[in-house]
């Protein structure tokens, strides 16, 4: 929605904000990985989503 508004109004500042949000999404959003409980290892689904914790 913001991208469409930036194009319609020719607003360069808004277009840069949209680009910045897209770059952050592409880099993973900066969300830290969850900490592993004692004696367990994370199991991830294809695409990097945490499924469960498995005993080592």
NUNU-694275 format. One line per 10 residues: their letters; for each residue x, y, z of C-alpha. Coordinates in nm, 2 decimals. Example, Ala and Ser with C-alpha at 12.3 -4.5 7.8 and 13.67 -1.06 7.14 Angstrom:
2
as> 1.23 -0.45 0.78 | 1.37 -0.11 0.71
This chain:
56
xxxxxxxxxx> 0.00 0.00 0.00 | 0.28 0.24 0.09 | 0.46 0.15 -0.24 | 0.15 0.24 -0.44 | 0.12 0.57 -0.26 | 0.49 0.65 -0.32 | 0.44 0.59 -0.69 | 0.12 0.79 -0.72 | 0.26 1.09 -0.53 | 0.62 1.06 -0.66
xxxxxxxxxx> 0.74 1.08 -0.29 | 1.10 0.98 -0.28 | 1.12 0.97 0.10 | 0.83 0.72 0.12 | 0.98 0.51 -0.16 | 1.31 0.49 0.04 | 1.12 0.37 0.35 | 0.95 0.10 0.14 | 1.29 -0.01 0.01 | 1.43 -0.02 0.36
xxxxxxxxxx> 1.15 -0.24 0.48 | 1.20 -0.48 0.19 | 1.57 -0.51 0.26 | 1.50 -0.58 0.63 | 1.25 -0.85 0.53 | 1.50 -1.01 0.29 | 1.77 -1.02 0.56 | 1.54 -1.20 0.80 | 1.40 -0.90 0.99 | 1.68 -0.91 1.25
xxxxxxxxxx> 1.48 -1.16 1.47 | 1.72 -1.34 1.70 | 1.73 -1.72 1.70 | 1.57 -1.88 2.01 | 1.80 -2.01 2.28 | 1.82 -2.39 2.31 | 1.70 -2.55 2.63 | 1.96 -2.75 2.82 | 2.04 -3.08 2.64 | 1.82 -3.02 2.34
xxxxxxxxxx> 1.88 -2.92 1.98 | 1.64 -2.72 1.75 | 1.47 -2.90 1.46 | 1.38 -2.66 1.17 | 1.13 -2.70 0.89 | 1.23 -2.62 0.53 | 1.24 -2.24 0.51 | 1.39 -2.20 0.86 | 1.09 -2.22 1.09 | 1.14 -2.38 1.42
xxxxxx> 0.94 -2.70 1.45 | 1.04 -2.85 1.79 | 1.32 -2.92 2.03 | 1.47 -3.26 2.02 | 1.69 -3.43 2.28 | 2.05 -3.46 2.18
